[in-house]
Amino acid sequence: AMVAATLRRARKPVVGGNWKCNPESVSKLDGLIANINACDTSDCEVYVCPSPLHVSYCADKFTNGALVTPQNCNFKGCGAFTGEMAVEQMKDLGISQVLIGHSERRGEFGIFPMDDNTTLATKLKYILDAGMSCVFCIGEPKEIREKGLDAVLAEMDVQLTQIYSLLDPEKVVIAYEPVWAIGTGVTATAQQAQETHAEIRKWIAENVSPECAEGIRIQYGGSANAKNAPELSACPDIDGFLVGGASLKPEFVDIVAAISSAK
């Protein structure tokens, strides 16, 4: 139990900003970068996911240790893969982390599914073999949430089962996104979020190891903003946030500050 408590204290908060397919103009990037550079990262890790066309511009612009984290990669490296990004190209730009599995790429919101659990497991292995770290997104749509927590956890198991063996707390951050709370203005209550995070952690303890479960960081990714961040940050199993819309606003600084002070 003491080891568990120590590991829990050792889980440094981590907050990511996913800019998705924004902004439309390179001229707006300096302002967004300034928002991120304004964050105090002494007690919280920060990463940013610029859109692919803006990754190289942003790659060397952060002065506070914020990690540029592209929104996807392939699993084959360089070659005849039109429209793809390889981790070798990322590493050459000084990038050490990538995000995969976002619900918008898994086929939610009526977008063609560009990834599934099998391609994501293949990608994660490829990323880790390349010596990079990964933010791995999981989450359930509204139809599953309406069936209750057991149904949610069954779906989380489906999404995690092929990567249990790859879950290294030093290298992988899990971002739990209740898909029904993304961009809808509906946020899971702090209690719902904490309950789900705690159960995911328990699931990892049973399927990987208690050490992995205590060490791995699980971010909450359902419409986190400056207003709800303090209450969510107080939950013991929420280790950070994957922020969408609010990461394009100055309030991102407040979200980082909220979880830094809560932990």
Secondary structure, 3 states (H helix, E strand, C coil): CHHHHHHHHHCCCEEEEECCCCCCCHHHHHHHHHHHHCCCCCCCEEEEECCHHHHHHHCCCCCCCCEECCCCCCCCCCCCCCCCCCHHHHHHCCCCEEEECCHHHHCHHHCCCCCCHHHHHHHHHHHHHCCCEEEEEECCCHHHHCCCHHHHHHHHHHHHCCCHHHCCCCCEEEEECCHHHCCCCCCCCHHHHHHHHHHHHHHHHHHCCHHHHHHCEEEECCCCCCCCHHHHHCCCCCCEEEECHHHHCCCHHHHHHHHHHHC
